[in-house]
Amino acid sequence: MHGIVVIDKPLGGSSNRALQQVKRLYNANKAGHTGALDPLATGVLPLCLGEATKVSQFLLDSDKAYRARIKLGERTDTADSEGEIIARVENFDLDEVAVKKALQRFEGEIEQVPPMYSALKQDGQPLYKLARQGKSVERKARRINIYSIALTDFDAEAKEVEIEVDCSKGTYIRTIADDLGQILGCGGHIIALRRLKAGAFTLEDSVTIDTLETEKDEGFAALDAHLLPIDKAIEELPRIELSSFTADFLKHGQAVQVSKPPADGLVRLYEEDQFIGIGVIDNDGKVAPKRLMVYEV
């Protein structure tokens, strides 16, 4: 079983739980997710089955898009509604113009300090485990890119705003919410988060686990209908077509000469129109194998 299933992750529960459910439904020997979503978050969660796990890193490194609802006036230790309130500001006026102006400060290439409640590790220990022990350690700011950030809903009475963010890998939307609250002087935290896009995959590509559970009784054909091709995850890479004769050399670890290759970088490899893996342009301008698919016959 080889391919990518894009799950619309439900509210609550971990990404790993969703992965294990899908792995069981598809009877997959290998499976992996492509960047965990918090239990509070819903939305696009691509899961790689079989040989598709070989392209999972590309999805980990891909750009993402989110819709987030932020409660202003309260700051929590986790920067979302699952944490404890550590500061509260009451009787403040929420100004839409001020919010829009504050959001502009996040646009472009910025540095962001990861939250303590994250899966990042220090000395082999996840930060969230240290945070649960009441510990806080210094975290280095990381450079990220916010391609766009927009205010999509403003509710002055409820003290809530909704934003949509297109961003690079490694961006923490919870940190944006917390920083926004600090800029506005009232505090803020995430109360709802939905991933709209991960790399080439969007909500339109997704299916719920409940739907898969319902369709499993119809047989694998019904489930297979939701499997997306492995190469969709890397569709931005140049495509190289190989004859079976040439592909055979490459499968045995040899670099091969192809017509009009790109100057450098990674490429998608196809043998007679079948995706067979990822190659790299070497110093001689040939295509060398980097990560090849091994399909069971």
N, C-alpha and C positions, 0 to 999 in steps of 0.2 A: 504494500500500500504506500504509494508515493504521491505527495501533493501537499497543498496548503489549504487548510480550513480556516476561514476567518469567522471567529465567534463574536457575536455581540454579547460581551461579558455582562452577566446580570449583576445587580446591586448586591453587595455582600459576598462573602466567600473570596477565596484567593484565586489568583491566576493559575496556580499549580493545581488547584482542585478542578478547574475547568479543563486543564490539560489532561489530567488523569481520566476525567469522564470521557473526553473525546478519544483518547487513546484506547479506552475500553470499547467504545462504540465501534471504532474502526478496526479493532483487533490489530493495532499497529505494534510492530516490534520496537520501533524507535519513534520518539516524539519529543518536541521541545517547543517552548513558547519563545516569543521574540521581544521580550521586554515586559515585565510584570506591570499590571495595573493594581492600584490599591483596592482593598475591599470596597471602599466608598465609591470607586470609579466604575463606570460602565463603558460599553462601546467596543471599538475595533481591537480585537486581540487575535492576530494571525498565529496559527499553530502549525508547525511543520511536522509532517509525518514521513517516515522512511528516509529516503535519500534527500528529501527537502530540508532535512536538518543541516545539510551542508551549505545552505544559503541563509541560515538563520542570522548569521552575523551581519549580513547586509541589511536585514530588517531592524536589528538592534541599532545599527548606525544610521538608520533612515530618519528623514524629517517626519514630524508628527503635527497633528492639529487637534485642538481641544475646544470644548465649550465648558465654561466653569461658572458656577453661581457662587457669589461671595457675600457673606454676611458681614456687614461693617458694624463697628461698635464693640466687637468682642475679639480678643486675641486668644488663641489656644496654644498649648505647648506642642501640638503636632501640626498646627496651621490648617487643620480641618476639624469637622464637627465630631470626630471620634476622640479628640483630645480633651483635656481639662482647660477650662477658662482660666487664664492667668492675668488678664487685664480687661476692664470693661469701661467704656465711656458712654454716658447717657446724656440725653438732652442736647444732642449736637445736630446741626443742620447739614444735610447731605446735598451738595450742589453738583448738578450734572456736569456743568462746565469744568469744575475743579477735578472731577473724576476723569474726564476726557483729557485734561491737561496732564494729570498725573500719569495716565497710561502712556502718553507720548514718551515719557522718560524711559520706558522699557523697550522702545523700538530700536532695531539694529543690533549690532554686536555689543554685548554687554558682559559684565562679569557677575556671576551669581554664586553665592555661598550655599552649598547643598544643606538641606535641613538635617538635624540630628536624627529625626525619624525617617531614615532612608536605608536602603540595602547596601549602600557603600560600606566598604570595610576599612578598618584601621587595625593594623597588626593582626589581620585575619579575623577580626571580630566585627560583625555588622553593627553599624552605628545605632540602629534602632534598639538593639539589645542593650547597648550601653545607656541609651536614653531611658529605657525602662528601669534601669538601675539608678536613675537619678543623676547619671554622669553626663557631662558635656565636654567635648574635646574640640580643639581648634580644627576647623576645616578650611582648606585652601579654596579660594574663589576659582571658579572654572569659567572659561569663555564660552558663551553660547550665542546663538543668533535668533532674535525674534523678528521674523520676516514681516509679520503684521499682528497687530493687537487692536481689537475693536470693541467698543461698548455696544452690546446688542439688546440690553434691557436695563432700565433704571426704575427702581421703586423706592422713592424717597420715604414713603410711609413705613414700609417694612425694613428700611435700611439695607436693601439688597441690590446688587448689580450683577449683570451677567456679561461675560466677555467671551470672545472667540480669539484663539491664539494659534498662529502658524509658527512653528519653531523648529530649531535644530534638535538633534539628539541631546540627551542629558539635561533638558530643561525641566525644572520642577515648577509646576503650576501652583502648587501650595506655597512655594516661596514667593511667587509673584503676588499672590493674594495677601500674604503676610506683609510684604514690602509695600504694597499699595495701601494697606491699612496704616502703616507707619508714616507714609508720605502724607496721607490725609489727616493724620493725628488722632485717629479714632480706633485703630486696630481693625483687623479683619481676618476671616478664615473661610476656607472652602466648605460649602454645604452640599454641593453637587458637582460632579465632574464627569464629563463624557468625552471619550476619545473619538474623534470624527474621522481620523485618517492616520495610517501608519505606512509610510512609503507609498507604494502604488495602490494600497488597499484602502477602501472606504467602507462606510456603513452599507452602501448598496451591495457590496460583496459579501456581507455578513449573514450569518444564520444563528438562531438561538439554540442553546443546548436542548431546550424543551422540544423544539421542532425536530432535532436529530433523534431524540428519544422516541418521539411519536413515529418517526419514519423508519426506525430500525426494524420494525416488524415487517416492513415491505421488502426487506432484503438489502444487500449491499449496493444494488443499482441506485436505490433512492438516496443512499448516503453519498455514493460516488458523484452524484449530480452536484454536490456542494464542494467537491474537490477542485481547487484551482491549480493550474499548471505551475510547476516549480519556477520556470523562467520568468513568470510575471513579477517575482520579487526583485529581479535584476534587469528589468526591461530597459533601463536607462543605459546599460552597457552596449557597445557596438556588437553587432551580430556577425559571426563568421561561419560560412557554410563550408563543410568538408565532404569530400567523397568518402566512401567506405574505405577505399584504399589508403587515403591520407589519414583518416581517423584512426586506422589500425596502428599506424606508427605512433600517433599521439597517445593512444591508450597504453602503449608499451613504454611511455615515459620520454619519448623523443620529441624535440621541437620540430615543427614542420613549417615549410614555406607556403604562404598563401598569397592570393592575389589582392593587392591594394589593402594591406592591413593598416590599422591606425598606427600612429607614430609610437605610442606607448600605452601603458595601462592594461586594465582587465578587459576581457571580451567574453561574450556568450558563444559557446561552441555547439554546432549542430551537425549531425551526420544524417544525410538524406532527410532533412527536415525534422529529425528527432533531437531534442535537447540532450546533450551528453556531458555538459559541465562548463566550468569556467577556465579560461586560459589567460595567459599573460604574455605580452609582447616582450621578448628578451632583447639583449643588447645587439643582436644580429638582425633584428627585425622579424624574427620568426615567432610563431605562436608556440609557447611551451605550456604543458598541462599544469594547472594549479589545483583544481578541485573537480574531479570527474565523478559522474554518477555511475553507480553500479546497479543496474536494474536486474532483478531476479527474473529468470526466464521460466 
